[in-house]
Amino acid sequence: MNKNYTLKDLPEVANELIKLASNKVLLFYAEMGAGKTTLIKEICKQLGVTDVVSSPTFSLVNEYVSNSGETIYHFDFYRITDEEEALDIGIDDYFDSGNWCFIEWPNNIENLLPLDAVEIHISILENNQRNLELK
């Protein structure tokens, strides 16, 4: 999937990603301000989360529950300096849980990531557009 999109396209993009993520682990690669958290908010909304979704920059992980009882974990590894910090919070247990795991700044825990995770690369284009590429 390689797609250009704007904010109005987010529901469609989110639903496509949900369908493509067979293992429920999504890795969001993008520069600061590219819209990682905005896209994750929309995915959570499409999954039925009614809680406020925000980036867990300082807590490392936020947990949400959908209206169907599904658990979603949202990670932000921007501030970690060592993969050991992710191991200390039990990252393997989260990955093995079978629940949705959305990871911002996955490059900071590269050696710990599941091999079958879906990589989402977002880049900023002109006119408030973004390009999303799956790898």
C-alpha positions in Angstrom: 0.0 0.0 0.0 1.3 3.4 -1.0 -1.2 6.2 -0.6 -1.3 10.0 -0.4 -3.9 11.3 2.0 -5.3 14.3 3.9 -7.1 14.5 7.2 -10.5 13.9 5.5 -9.1 10.6 4.2 -8.1 9.3 7.7 -11.1 7.1 8.4 -10.6 5.2 5.1 -6.8 4.9 5.7 -7.4 3.7 9.2 -9.8 1.0 8.1 -7.4 -0.2 5.4 -4.6 -0.5 8.0 -6.8 -2.5 10.4 -7.6 -4.9 7.6 -3.9 -5.3 6.6 -2.6 -5.8 10.1 -2.9 -9.6 10.6 -0.7 -9.7 13.7 -2.0 -6.4 15.2 1.5 -4.9 15.7 1.9 -1.6 13.8 5.1 0.3 13.7 4.9 4.0 12.9 8.0 5.6 11.3 7.9 9.3 10.6 9.5 12.6 11.6 8.2 14.7 14.4 4.9 16.3 13.5 4.1 14.0 10.5 0.9 12.7 12.0 1.7 9.4 13.8 -0.5 10.1 16.8 -3.2 11.6 14.6 -3.4 8.4 12.6 -3.3 6.2 15.7 -6.2 8.2 17.2 -8.2 7.5 14.0 -7.4 3.8 14.1 -8.4 3.7 17.7 -11.7 5.5 16.9 -12.4 2.9 14.1 -11.7 0.1 16.5 -14.3 1.6 18.9 -12.2 3.4 21.5 -14.1 6.2 23.1 -11.4 7.3 25.6 -9.1 10.2 24.8 -6.2 8.9 22.8 -2.9 10.7 23.3 0.8 10.0 22.8 2.4 8.3 25.9 5.6 10.3 25.5 6.5 10.2 29.2 4.7 7.0 30.4 5.9 4.9 27.4 2.6 3.1 27.0 -1.1 4.0 27.2 -3.8 1.3 27.3 -7.2 1.8 25.7 -10.3 -0.5 25.6 -12.7 -0.6 22.7 -16.4 -0.7 23.1 -16.2 -4.4 22.2 -13.7 -5.0 25.0 -10.6 -5.2 22.9 -7.4 -4.0 24.5 -5.1 -1.6 22.5 -1.6 -0.6 23.6 -0.1 2.6 22.3 3.7 3.0 22.8 5.9 6.0 22.3 9.6 5.2 22.5 10.9 8.7 21.5 12.5 9.4 24.8 14.1 6.0 25.6 17.8 5.8 25.4 18.3 2.0 25.8 16.3 -1.0 24.6 16.6 -2.2 28.2 13.9 0.3 29.2 11.4 -1.4 26.8 12.4 -4.8 28.2 11.8 -3.4 31.8 8.2 -2.6 30.9 7.7 -6.1 29.6 7.5 -5.3 25.9 7.6 -8.9 24.9 4.5 -9.6 26.9 2.7 -6.9 25.1 3.7 -8.2 21.7 2.8 -11.8 22.7 -0.6 -10.7 24.1 -2.5 -10.9 20.7 -3.8 -7.3 21.4 -3.3 -4.3 19.2 0.1 -2.7 19.7 0.8 0.7 18.0 4.4 1.8 18.3 5.7 5.3 17.7 9.5 5.7 17.2 10.1 1.9 16.8 13.6 2.6 15.5 14.6 3.1 19.2 13.8 -0.6 20.0 14.7 -2.0 16.6 16.2 -5.3 18.0 13.0 -6.1 20.0 10.4 -5.7 17.3 8.4 -8.7 16.0 9.6 -9.7 12.5 6.0 -9.8 11.2 5.0 -6.4 12.4 3.5 -4.0 9.8 5.8 -1.0 9.1 4.0 2.2 8.3 6.2 5.0 6.9 4.6 8.5 6.9 6.1 11.4 5.0 5.0 15.0 4.8 4.0 16.3 1.3 2.8 19.7 0.1 -0.7 21.0 0.7 -1.2 19.3 4.1 -0.9 15.9 2.4 0.9 12.8 3.8 2.2 9.8 2.1 1.8 6.5 3.8 3.8 3.5 2.7 3.6 0.0 4.1 6.6 -2.2 4.3 
